[in-house]
Amino acid sequence: MPITEHIIDADTADGSMAVVHKAPEGGGTKRVLIFMDAPGIRPSLHTFAARLAGSGYEVAIPDLWHRHGRMVGFDPIDDAETNQANRAKIMAMLATLDDDQVQMDRDAALAALGWDDGPIGTIGFCLGARYVHKAMQELPERFPAGAMWHPSFLTDDTDASPHLSVGEIGELWVGIGTADQVQSIEMHQRYFDAAAGFDNITVRIFDGADHGYTWPISPSYHKEAATVGWAATTDLFERVLP
């Protein structure tokens, strides 16, 4: 299916933010907001969004790293020293991001897109999973369905921890691997324990899958997890989004 691709500029209190927008030619019937992972908006994430758009969805990705530059993103390359340096940059940026900033960026993206009403599906990879939960909790009528792929930061020791509000969200799919040591199953156990009593939350554990299993370019790519995650996510959106 042919798609259109362009960048929209959204105004935030911290300056202009790019929002990637991809849609089928003629428009999509269902909308999806993607919360990026720590490597940012890079070719792998563009490819994933384009695949969604090619399947009939109108897709948007706010650039959560806009406070550090425009469209900062890192795909792994065949250079260990550069990859290590990029990881250090990512960790430094990650230390500056908080829930209030992402809420502001989310709302600014919706305003710039003109997505003023109607339900939206949401997908989050890594750190984006936390903001899938936050969107579904804070705006449940706008975000009735979400998917978390190899999630990060689903629990902490503050009153804002997502595990404390699992009863306030709609339908959610979560995929995580047994080999994930970046954000292990054990690190999210309080979230999974809280979710266990709710039929609207599905947690799928993939044997041998590591963090970042989504991306074919990554050494941690896990075909089963990525394939099942795609099917589960799109099936959820087809069922829940009108």
C-alpha positions as CSV (number, residue, x, y, z in Angstrom):
1,M,0.0,0.0,0.0
2,P,1.5,3.4,-1.0
3,I,2.1,5.7,2.0
4,T,2.9,9.4,2.6
5,E,5.6,10.4,5.0
6,H,6.4,13.8,6.4
7,I,7.6,15.7,9.5
8,I,5.3,18.0,11.5
9,D,6.6,20.6,13.9
10,A,4.9,20.8,17.3
11,D,5.3,23.6,19.8
12,T,6.4,22.7,23.3
13,A,7.5,24.8,26.3
14,D,11.0,23.5,25.6
15,G,11.0,24.5,21.9
16,S,10.0,22.9,18.6
17,M,9.6,19.2,18.4
18,A,9.5,17.1,15.3
19,V,6.7,14.6,14.9
20,V,7.1,11.8,12.3
21,H,3.8,11.2,10.5
22,K,3.2,8.3,8.1
23,A,-0.2,7.3,6.6
24,P,-1.7,5.4,3.7
25,E,-2.3,7.6,0.7
26,G,-5.8,8.9,1.2
27,G,-5.5,8.5,5.0
28,G,-5.8,5.8,7.5
29,T,-8.9,4.6,9.3
30,K,-7.1,4.0,12.7
31,R,-4.5,6.1,14.5
32,V,-1.4,4.9,16.4
33,L,0.9,7.0,18.5
34,I,4.4,5.4,19.0
35,F,6.6,6.2,22.0
36,M,10.1,5.6,20.9
37,D,12.8,3.7,22.7
38,A,16.1,5.1,23.9
39,P,18.0,4.9,20.6
40,G,15.5,7.5,19.3
41,I,14.0,8.0,15.8
42,R,16.3,6.2,13.4
43,P,15.9,4.1,10.3
44,S,14.7,1.0,12.2
45,L,11.8,3.0,13.8
46,H,11.0,4.6,10.5
47,T,10.7,1.2,8.9
48,F,8.4,-0.1,11.6
49,A,6.1,2.9,11.3
50,A,6.1,2.6,7.6
51,R,5.0,-1.0,7.9
52,L,2.1,0.0,10.1
53,A,1.1,2.8,7.7
54,G,1.3,0.3,4.8
55,S,-1.1,-1.9,6.8
56,G,-3.7,1.0,6.9
57,Y,-2.8,2.9,10.1
58,E,-2.1,6.6,10.5
59,V,1.0,6.7,12.6
60,A,2.9,9.4,14.5
61,I,6.1,9.4,16.5
62,P,7.0,12.4,18.7
63,D,10.7,13.1,19.0
64,L,11.3,12.8,22.7
65,W,15.0,13.7,22.3
66,H,14.2,17.2,20.9
67,R,15.8,18.8,23.9
68,H,19.1,17.5,22.7
69,G,18.8,18.1,19.0
70,R,16.5,17.4,16.1
71,M,15.7,13.8,15.3
72,V,18.6,12.3,17.3
73,G,18.8,8.6,16.7
74,F,21.2,5.7,16.7
75,D,21.0,2.3,14.9
76,P,23.8,-0.1,15.7
77,I,26.7,-0.2,13.2
78,D,29.7,-2.5,12.6
79,D,32.0,-0.4,14.9
80,A,32.1,-1.4,18.5
81,E,33.8,1.8,19.6
82,T,31.1,4.0,18.0
83,N,28.3,1.9,19.4
84,Q,29.8,2.2,22.9
85,A,30.0,6.0,22.5
86,N,26.5,6.2,21.3
87,R,25.3,4.1,24.2
88,A,26.9,6.7,26.5
89,K,25.1,9.5,24.8
90,I,21.8,7.7,25.1
91,M,22.3,7.1,28.8
92,A,23.1,10.8,29.4
93,M,20.0,11.9,27.5
94,L,17.9,9.3,29.3
95,A,18.9,10.7,32.7
96,T,17.3,14.0,31.7
97,L,13.9,12.7,30.7
98,D,10.9,12.7,33.0
99,D,7.2,11.9,33.0
100,D,6.1,15.6,32.8
101,Q,8.2,16.2,29.8
102,V,6.8,13.2,27.9
103,Q,3.2,14.2,28.9
104,M,3.9,17.6,27.4
105,D,5.4,16.2,24.3
106,R,2.5,13.7,23.9
107,D,-0.1,16.5,24.2
108,A,1.8,18.8,21.9
109,A,2.1,16.1,19.3
110,L,-1.7,15.4,19.4
111,A,-2.4,19.1,19.0
112,A,0.0,19.5,16.0
113,L,-1.5,16.5,14.3
114,G,-5.0,17.7,14.9
115,W,-5.8,14.5,16.7
116,D,-8.3,16.3,18.9
117,D,-10.8,13.5,19.4
118,G,-11.4,9.8,18.8
119,P,-9.6,6.7,20.1
120,I,-5.9,6.1,19.4
121,G,-3.8,3.0,19.8
122,T,-0.4,3.3,21.3
123,I,2.9,1.3,21.1
124,G,6.0,1.8,23.2
125,F,9.4,0.2,23.0
126,C,11.8,0.1,25.9
127,L,11.3,3.4,27.8
128,G,8.2,4.1,25.6
129,A,6.4,1.3,27.4
130,R,6.1,3.5,30.5
131,Y,4.5,6.2,28.5
132,V,2.0,3.8,26.9
133,H,0.8,3.1,30.4
134,K,0.8,6.8,31.3
135,A,-1.2,7.7,28.2
136,M,-3.7,4.9,28.9
137,Q,-4.0,5.9,32.5
138,E,-4.3,9.7,32.1
139,L,-6.4,9.7,28.9
140,P,-8.3,6.4,28.9
141,E,-10.9,7.4,26.4
142,R,-8.3,8.6,24.0
143,F,-6.0,5.6,24.5
144,P,-8.1,2.5,25.0
145,A,-5.5,0.0,23.6
146,G,-1.8,-0.3,23.9
147,A,1.2,-2.5,23.4
148,M,4.5,-2.6,25.2
149,W,7.5,-4.3,23.5
150,H,10.5,-5.2,25.7
151,P,9.4,-2.6,28.3
152,S,11.4,-0.5,30.6
153,F,10.7,1.5,33.8
154,L,7.3,-0.1,34.7
155,T,8.0,0.0,38.4
156,D,9.7,2.4,40.8
157,D,9.3,3.5,44.4
158,T,7.3,6.6,43.8
159,D,3.6,7.3,43.8
160,A,3.8,7.6,40.0
161,S,4.9,4.0,39.4
162,P,2.8,2.4,36.7
163,H,2.3,-0.8,38.7
164,L,0.1,1.2,41.1
165,S,-2.5,2.0,38.5
166,V,-2.9,-1.1,36.3
167,G,-6.6,-1.1,37.2
168,E,-7.1,2.2,35.4
169,I,-6.1,1.3,31.9
170,G,-7.8,-0.4,28.9
171,E,-6.6,-3.3,26.9
172,L,-2.9,-3.9,27.0
173,W,-0.4,-6.4,25.4
174,V,3.1,-6.8,26.9
175,G,5.9,-8.8,25.4
176,I,9.2,-9.4,27.2
177,G,12.0,-12.0,26.9
178,T,13.6,-14.3,29.5
179,A,17.1,-13.2,28.3
180,D,16.4,-9.5,28.8
181,Q,19.0,-8.3,31.3
182,V,18.7,-4.6,30.5
183,Q,15.1,-4.5,31.9
184,S,14.6,-8.0,33.2
185,I,11.3,-9.7,34.1
186,E,12.3,-9.5,37.7
187,M,12.6,-5.7,37.5
188,H,9.0,-5.5,36.3
189,Q,7.6,-8.2,38.6
190,R,5.5,-5.8,40.7
191,Y,3.8,-4.6,37.5
192,F,3.2,-8.2,36.3
193,D,1.9,-9.3,39.7
194,A,-0.5,-6.3,39.7
195,A,-1.7,-7.1,36.2
196,A,-2.3,-10.8,36.9
197,G,-5.8,-10.1,38.2
198,F,-7.0,-8.3,35.1
199,D,-8.3,-10.0,32.0
200,N,-7.6,-6.9,29.8
201,I,-3.9,-7.2,30.3
202,T,-1.9,-9.9,28.5
203,V,1.7,-10.6,29.3
204,R,3.7,-12.8,26.8
205,I,7.1,-14.1,27.9
206,F,9.4,-15.2,25.0
207,D,12.0,-17.8,25.9
208,G,15.5,-16.6,24.9
209,A,14.4,-13.1,23.7
210,D,16.6,-10.2,24.8
211,H,15.9,-6.5,25.1
212,G,15.4,-4.8,21.7
213,Y,14.1,-8.0,20.1
214,T,12.0,-5.9,17.7
215,W,14.7,-4.6,15.3
216,P,16.0,-6.9,12.5
217,I,19.3,-4.8,12.3
218,S,20.0,-5.5,16.0
219,P,22.1,-8.5,17.3
220,S,19.2,-9.0,19.8
221,Y,16.6,-9.5,17.1
222,H,14.3,-12.4,18.0
223,K,12.1,-13.4,15.0
224,E,9.4,-15.2,17.1
225,A,9.0,-12.4,19.6
226,A,8.8,-9.7,16.8
227,T,6.4,-11.7,14.7
228,V,4.1,-12.6,17.6
229,G,4.3,-9.0,18.9
230,W,3.2,-7.6,15.5
231,A,0.3,-10.0,15.2
232,A,-0.9,-9.4,18.8
233,T,-0.6,-5.6,18.5
234,T,-2.4,-5.3,15.2
235,D,-5.1,-7.8,16.2
236,L,-5.7,-5.7,19.4
237,F,-6.0,-2.5,17.4
238,E,-8.3,-4.1,14.9
239,R,-10.5,-5.3,17.7
240,V,-10.6,-2.3,19.9
241,L,-10.2,0.8,17.7
242,P,-13.3,1.6,15.6
